Amino acid sequence: MSERAKALLEFVVSDNRVWPDRWHQFHKIIKEKHPQAPNPLILGGSIASDMAKRIRLLHQIHEIKEDPDTLERADDFLRKEPYSASNCAPDPLSNRNSYGQEDVPPLMYLLLLP
């Protein structure tokens, strides 16, 4: 994994960030060259837990980690977003969705960190 990919993964979980407000626009950057990248958990996926949403964002970054051009565009996009444009939650993140059900194993997102 490149240093830029590691730095981006660390950035997106820093300061209690979970997912960007403009997640759909971020996904459009990725989807151009990586159509298999998972969709963001918005609209129908909005009931997902904070942990599931963070895992999805980390998974999206893992999909592009070997593509320097897309990684650069994604990195630039996320770093230019103001902190106020991030949905945040303190760690440890909840793994319970809007219905109170666990939707991912606890601490699963640690597998996706560098």
PADREN-36949 format. One record per residue: residue number from 1; residue in one letter; x, y, z negated of N, C-alpha, C, O in turn. Coordinates in nm, 3 decimals, padded with zeros to 5 digits, always signed. Atoms other than C-alpha are relative to their C-alpha. Example, Ala and Ser with C-alpha at 12.3 -4.5 7.8 and 13.67 -1.06 7.14 Angstrom:
- i/aa/nc1/nc2/nc3/cac1/cac2/cac3/cc1/cc2/cc3/oc1/oc2/oc3
- 1/A/+00.089/-00.119/+00.000/+01.230/-00.450/-00.780/+00.090/+00.120/+00.000/+00.194/+00.118/-00.066
- 2/S/-00.082/-00.119/+00.006/+01.367/-00.106/-00.714/-00.077/+00.109/-00.073/-00.026/+00.220/-00.090
END
This chain:
- i/aa/nc1/nc2/nc3/cac1/cac2/cac3/cc1/cc2/cc3/oc1/oc2/oc3
- 1/M/+00.085/-00.118/+00.000/+00.000/+00.000/+00.000/+00.089/+00.123/+00.000/+00.188/+00.129/-00.073
- 2/S/-00.080/-00.122/-00.011/+00.134/+00.343/+00.093/-00.012/+00.085/-00.127/-00.106/+00.072/-00.205
- 3/E/+00.003/-00.092/+00.113/+00.217/+00.608/-00.163/-00.120/+00.093/+00.009/-00.179/+00.129/-00.093
- 4/R/+00.116/-00.089/-00.017/-00.056/+00.829/-00.016/-00.128/-00.071/-00.043/-00.213/-00.010/-00.108
- 5/A/+00.118/+00.076/+00.040/-00.316/+00.556/-00.064/-00.006/-00.013/-00.152/-00.111/+00.006/-00.213
- 6/K/-00.003/+00.009/+00.146/-00.205/+00.503/-00.424/-00.037/+00.133/-00.064/-00.114/+00.138/-00.160
- 7/A/+00.029/-00.133/+00.056/-00.215/+00.876/-00.491/-00.148/+00.035/+00.015/-00.206/+00.095/-00.075
- 8/L/+00.141/-00.029/-00.020/-00.565/+00.903/-00.344/-00.086/-00.082/-00.097/-00.182/-00.030/-00.155
- 9/L/+00.074/+00.083/+00.095/-00.692/+00.612/-00.553/+00.009/+00.060/-00.141/-00.091/+00.064/-00.213
- 10/E/-00.016/-00.061/+00.133/-00.549/+00.777/-00.864/-00.078/+00.130/-00.010/-00.138/+00.159/-00.114
- 11/F/+00.071/-00.127/+00.000/-00.700/+01.112/-00.767/-00.150/-00.019/-00.018/-00.213/+00.051/-00.098
- 12/V/+00.146/+00.013/+00.003/-01.055/+00.984/-00.715/-00.053/-00.052/-00.134/-00.173/-00.043/-00.159
- 13/V/+00.045/+00.043/+00.133/-01.066/+00.836/-01.067/+00.048/+00.096/-00.110/+00.019/+00.076/-00.227
- 14/S/-00.050/-00.095/+00.100/-00.893/+01.131/-01.237/-00.111/+00.091/-00.050/-00.211/+00.112/+00.018
- 15/D/+00.095/-00.097/+00.059/-01.081/+01.370/-01.463/-00.144/-00.051/+00.000/-00.238/+00.026/+00.021
- 16/N/+00.132/+00.064/+00.010/-01.373/+01.126/-01.495/-00.083/+00.004/+00.127/-00.205/-00.011/+00.121
- 17/R/+00.074/+00.002/-00.127/-01.466/+01.147/-01.125/-00.056/-00.139/+00.025/+00.007/-00.240/-00.007
- 18/V/+00.060/+00.128/-00.036/-01.701/+00.876/-01.004/-00.026/-00.005/+00.150/+00.017/-00.099/+00.217
- 19/W/+00.023/-00.006/-00.144/-01.821/+00.977/-00.655/-00.019/+00.145/+00.041/-00.063/+00.228/-00.038
- 20/P/+00.015/-00.138/-00.049/-01.822/+01.291/-00.439/-00.145/+00.031/+00.039/-00.218/-00.057/+00.085
- 21/D/+00.134/-00.042/-00.042/-02.142/+01.488/-00.377/-00.019/-00.022/+00.150/-00.126/-00.066/+00.194
- 22/R/+00.010/+00.013/-00.146/-02.069/+01.482/-00.004/+00.055/-00.136/+00.045/+00.135/-00.146/+00.139
- 23/W/-00.047/+00.136/-00.027/-02.012/+01.107/+00.000/-00.034/-00.042/+00.142/+00.045/-00.111/+00.207
- 24/H/+00.038/+00.037/-00.137/-02.199/+01.068/+00.328/+00.100/+00.058/+00.101/+00.139/-00.012/+00.195
- 25/Q/-00.097/-00.060/-00.091/-01.961/+01.312/+00.503/+00.135/-00.071/-00.010/+00.202/-00.093/+00.091
- 26/F/-00.123/+00.076/+00.019/-01.664/+01.128/+00.353/-00.008/-00.133/+00.076/+00.087/-00.173/+00.143
- 27/H/+00.019/+00.129/-00.067/-01.804/+00.799/+00.485/+00.005/+00.015/+00.153/+00.056/-00.073/+00.222
- 28/K/-00.005/-00.023/-00.144/-01.845/+00.947/+00.833/+00.145/+00.008/+00.051/+00.174/-00.037/+00.161
- 29/I/-00.142/-00.006/-00.036/-01.469/+01.017/+00.839/+00.056/-00.142/+00.013/+00.127/-00.173/+00.109
- 30/I/-00.051/+00.138/+00.003/-01.395/+00.655/+00.754/-00.062/-00.085/+00.111/+00.007/-00.161/+00.179
- 31/K/+00.074/+00.088/-00.091/-01.661/+00.497/+00.973/+00.041/+00.016/+00.146/+00.021/-00.076/+00.226
- 32/E/-00.042/-00.020/-00.139/-01.520/+00.648/+01.294/+00.092/-00.112/+00.048/+00.074/-00.166/+00.157
- 33/K/-00.096/+00.104/-00.040/-01.234/+00.396/+01.299/-00.016/-00.130/-00.078/+00.046/-00.231/-00.046
- 34/H/+00.018/+00.117/+00.086/-01.351/+00.152/+01.031/-00.150/-00.024/-00.024/-00.199/-00.003/-00.135
- 35/P/+00.145/+00.017/+00.014/-01.718/+00.067/+01.096/-00.039/-00.105/-00.104/-00.153/-00.107/-00.150
- 36/Q/+00.029/+00.103/+00.099/-01.692/-00.228/+00.856/+00.008/+00.052/-00.143/-00.027/-00.020/-00.237
- 37/A/-00.011/-00.057/+00.134/-01.628/+00.005/+00.560/-00.137/+00.005/-00.066/-00.236/+00.036/+00.001
- 38/P/+00.131/+00.002/+00.066/-01.904/-00.024/+00.299/-00.065/+00.138/-00.005/+00.003/+00.240/-00.015
- 39/N/+00.076/-00.124/+00.007/-02.175/+00.238/+00.296/+00.004/+00.058/-00.141/+00.019/-00.016/-00.238
- 40/P/+00.006/-00.060/+00.134/-02.190/+00.487/+00.010/-00.130/-00.039/-00.071/-00.230/-00.069/-00.006
- 41/L/+00.119/+00.035/+00.078/-02.435/+00.415/-00.270/-00.081/+00.127/-00.028/-00.087/+00.177/-00.140
- 42/I/+00.089/-00.116/+00.012/-02.668/+00.705/-00.203/-00.135/-00.041/+00.057/-00.147/-00.148/+00.117
- 43/L/+00.137/+00.031/-00.041/-03.039/+00.715/-00.123/-00.043/-00.132/-00.063/-00.065/-00.137/-00.184
- 44/G/+00.045/+00.128/+00.055/-03.141/+00.348/-00.163/+00.094/-00.060/-00.103/+00.052/-00.139/-00.187
- 45/G/-00.098/+00.052/+00.095/-02.821/+00.273/-00.355/+00.018/+00.088/-00.122/+00.103/+00.060/-00.207
- 46/S/-00.020/-00.095/+00.110/-02.862/+00.562/-00.596/-00.032/-00.059/-00.137/+00.008/-00.002/-00.238
- 47/I/+00.031/+00.062/+00.130/-02.997/+00.330/-00.867/+00.120/-00.074/-00.057/+00.117/-00.114/-00.174
- 48/A/-00.119/+00.074/+00.044/-02.653/+00.163/-00.889/+00.066/+00.071/-00.118/+00.053/+00.191/-00.136
- 49/S/-00.070/-00.055/+00.116/-02.445/+00.211/-01.200/+00.117/+00.087/+00.043/+00.160/+00.083/+00.158
- 50/D/-00.118/-00.081/-00.029/-02.160/+00.459/-01.222/+00.119/-00.088/+00.038/+00.197/-00.053/+00.126
- 51/M/-00.111/+00.090/-00.031/-01.918/+00.167/-01.219/-00.012/-00.054/+00.143/+00.087/-00.060/+00.215
- 52/A/+00.020/+00.051/-00.136/-02.070/+00.025/-00.900/+00.033/+00.107/+00.103/+00.090/+00.076/+00.208
- 53/K/-00.029/-00.109/-00.093/-02.044/+00.365/-00.734/+00.150/+00.026/+00.009/+00.203/+00.048/+00.118
- 54/R/-00.145/-00.019/-00.005/-01.679/+00.406/-00.833/+00.066/-00.114/+00.076/+00.156/-00.092/+00.157
- 55/I/-00.056/+00.116/-00.071/-01.602/+00.055/-00.710/-00.021/+00.015/+00.150/+00.069/-00.016/+00.228
- 56/R/+00.027/-00.017/-00.143/-01.767/+00.133/-00.376/+00.094/+00.103/+00.061/+00.148/+00.082/+00.170
- 57/L/-00.092/-00.103/-00.050/-01.560/+00.450/-00.334/+00.142/-00.055/+00.010/+00.211/-00.032/+00.110
- 58/L/-00.134/+00.060/-00.004/-01.239/+00.263/-00.422/+00.010/-00.101/+00.114/+00.112/-00.109/+00.182
- 59/H/+00.002/+00.098/-00.109/-01.337/-00.013/-00.178/+00.012/+00.070/+00.135/+00.083/+00.022/+00.223
- 60/Q/-00.009/-00.076/-00.125/-01.383/+00.245/+00.098/+00.145/+00.043/+00.025/+00.194/+00.034/+00.138
- 61/I/-00.139/-00.044/-00.015/-01.032/+00.377/+00.035/+00.089/-00.120/+00.033/+00.182/-00.108/+00.113
- 62/H/-00.078/+00.121/-00.032/-00.893/+00.022/+00.039/-00.017/-00.039/+00.146/+00.076/-00.093/+00.206
- 63/E/+00.023/+00.033/-00.141/-01.048/-00.025/+00.383/+00.091/+00.079/+00.093/+00.125/+00.032/+00.202
- 64/I/-00.079/-00.088/-00.089/-00.837/+00.261/+00.524/+00.146/+00.012/-00.045/+00.221/+00.090/+00.014
- 65/K/-00.133/-00.019/+00.059/-00.517/+00.218/+00.320/+00.115/-00.024/+00.098/+00.225/+00.027/+00.075
- 66/E/-00.105/+00.028/-00.098/-00.319/+00.090/+00.622/-00.013/+00.086/+00.126/+00.061/+00.066/+00.222
- 67/D/+00.025/-00.087/-00.115/-00.449/+00.358/+00.862/+00.040/+00.143/-00.040/-00.040/+00.215/-00.099
- 68/P/-00.049/-00.129/+00.049/-00.237/+00.671/+00.805/-00.081/+00.121/+00.046/-00.095/+00.217/-00.029
- 69/D/+00.077/-00.114/-00.050/-00.448/+00.903/+01.022/-00.132/+00.016/-00.077/-00.165/+00.126/-00.123
- 70/T/+00.127/-00.006/+00.072/-00.782/+00.817/+00.861/+00.024/+00.028/-00.148/-00.051/+00.103/-00.210
- 71/L/-00.033/-00.023/+00.140/-00.621/+00.808/+00.518/+00.031/+00.148/-00.025/-00.011/+00.205/-00.125
- 72/E/-00.032/-00.142/+00.014/-00.484/+01.158/+00.570/-00.126/+00.086/+00.006/-00.143/+00.178/-00.074
- 73/R/+00.126/-00.077/-00.011/-00.823/+01.292/+00.682/-00.087/-00.017/-00.124/-00.144/+00.079/-00.173
- 74/A/+00.081/+00.027/+00.119/-01.000/+01.124/+00.390/+00.060/+00.069/-00.123/-00.013/+00.127/-00.204
- 75/D/-00.070/-00.063/+00.113/-00.739/+01.249/+00.142/-00.023/+00.151/+00.003/-00.058/+00.211/-00.099
- 76/D/+00.021/-00.144/-00.014/-00.763/+01.605/+00.275/-00.143/+00.038/-00.036/-00.166/+00.137/-00.107
- 77/F/+00.140/-00.030/+00.027/-01.142/+01.596/+00.260/-00.028/-00.002/-00.151/-00.085/+00.093/-00.205
- 78/L/+00.031/+00.013/+00.142/-01.160/+01.474/-00.100/+00.074/+00.103/-00.086/+00.018/+00.156/-00.182
- 79/R/-00.077/-00.095/+00.081/-00.886/+01.701/-00.234/-00.046/+00.145/+00.020/-00.025/+00.229/-00.067
- 80/K/+00.051/-00.135/-00.023/-01.046/+02.010/-00.077/-00.135/+00.024/-00.066/-00.179/+00.138/-00.080
- 81/E/+00.129/-00.015/+00.068/-01.375/+01.943/-00.251/+00.025/+00.055/-00.141/+00.115/+00.009/-00.211
- 82/P/-00.017/-00.050/+00.137/-01.413/+02.146/-00.571/-00.038/-00.108/-00.102/-00.119/-00.196/-00.073
- 83/Y/+00.031/+00.097/+00.105/-01.424/+01.950/-00.896/-00.150/-00.003/-00.027/-00.206/-00.109/-00.056
- 84/S/+00.144/-00.008/+00.025/-01.782/+02.069/-00.939/-00.082/-00.079/+00.103/-00.200/-00.104/+00.081
- 85/A/+00.068/+00.079/-00.103/-01.870/+01.872/-00.623/+00.021/-00.150/-00.021/-00.003/-00.229/+00.070
- 86/S/-00.018/+00.142/+00.035/-01.787/+01.543/-00.798/-00.101/-00.037/-00.108/-00.127/+00.040/-00.200
- 87/N/+00.083/+00.053/+00.107/-02.026/+01.335/-01.000/+00.094/-00.069/-00.097/+00.177/-00.151/-00.056
- 88/C/-00.096/+00.046/+00.100/-01.847/+01.254/-01.322/-00.070/-00.074/-00.113/-00.188/-00.051/-00.140
- 89/A/+00.048/+00.071/+00.117/-01.891/+01.022/-01.617/+00.123/-00.045/-00.078/+00.223/-00.084/-00.018
- 90/P/-00.117/+00.040/+00.079/-01.658/+00.940/-01.905/+00.024/-00.151/+00.007/-00.070/-00.230/+00.015
- 91/D/-00.035/+00.143/+00.010/-01.472/+00.610/-01.913/-00.022/-00.044/-00.143/-00.004/+00.039/-00.233
- 92/P/+00.029/+00.104/-00.098/-01.560/+00.341/-01.986/-00.133/+00.027/+00.070/-00.231/+00.068/+00.007
- 93/L/+00.120/-00.022/-00.078/-01.814/+00.366/-01.709/-00.107/-00.104/-00.032/-00.077/-00.218/-00.068
- 94/S/+00.111/+00.092/+00.019/-02.156/+00.214/-01.748/-00.009/-00.094/+00.120/+00.012/-00.053/+00.234
- 95/N/+00.023/+00.095/-00.109/-02.218/-00.100/-01.547/-00.146/-00.041/+00.004/-00.181/-00.147/+00.056
- 96/R/+00.145/+00.024/-00.001/-02.595/-00.079/-01.596/-00.066/+00.095/+00.099/-00.044/+00.216/+00.096
- 97/N/+00.069/-00.082/-00.100/-02.812/+00.041/-01.311/-00.118/+00.072/-00.063/-00.139/+00.065/-00.184
- 98/S/+00.114/-00.078/+00.050/-03.121/+00.260/-01.342/-00.105/-00.086/-00.068/-00.187/-00.034/-00.145
- 99/Y/+00.095/+00.091/+00.063/-03.322/-00.046/-01.447/+00.057/-00.068/-00.123/-00.008/-00.153/-00.183
- 100/G/-00.061/+00.056/+00.120/-03.082/-00.134/-01.730/+00.068/-00.133/+00.021/+00.110/-00.197/-00.075
- 101/Q/-00.064/+00.129/-00.029/-02.937/-00.440/-01.555/+00.146/+00.022/+00.035/+00.182/+00.120/+00.100
- 102/E/-00.141/-00.006/-00.041/-02.563/-00.506/-01.522/+00.007/-00.028/+00.148/-00.047/-00.128/+00.196
- 103/D/-00.011/+00.024/-00.144/-02.478/-00.469/-01.155/+00.141/-00.033/+00.045/+00.162/-00.067/+00.161
- 104/V/-00.136/+00.044/-00.028/-02.103/-00.536/-01.170/+00.063/-00.047/-00.131/+00.025/+00.000/-00.238
- 105/P/-00.069/+00.042/+00.122/-01.875/-00.717/-01.416/+00.075/+00.117/-00.063/+00.129/+00.200/+00.010
- 106/P/-00.073/-00.109/+00.066/-01.722/-00.481/-01.676/+00.145/+00.005/+00.046/+00.211/-00.098/+00.060
- 107/L/-00.138/-00.029/-00.037/-01.390/-00.327/-01.570/+00.045/-00.058/+00.134/+00.165/-00.065/+00.161
- 108/M/-00.035/+00.056/-00.131/-01.403/-00.482/-01.222/+00.079/+00.100/+00.084/+00.166/+00.061/+00.163
- 109/Y/-00.067/-00.098/-00.085/-01.287/-00.155/-01.069/+00.151/+00.004/-00.023/+00.224/+00.054/+00.062
- 110/L/-00.145/+00.002/+00.025/-00.945/-00.204/-01.229/+00.074/-00.084/+00.103/+00.193/-00.063/+00.127
- 111/L/-00.062/+00.082/-00.104/-00.878/-00.466/-00.961/+00.033/+00.081/+00.124/+00.119/+00.041/+00.202
- 112/L/-00.018/-00.080/-00.120/-00.894/-00.191/-00.697/+00.099/+00.114/-00.019/+00.130/+00.186/+00.077
- 113/L/-00.096/-00.106/+00.025/-00.650/+00.048/-00.861/+00.140/-00.046/+00.041/+00.168/-00.165/+00.044
- 114/P/-00.136/+00.039/-00.041/-00.287/+00.060/-00.748/+00.080/-00.058/-00.117/+00.196/-00.096/-00.100
END
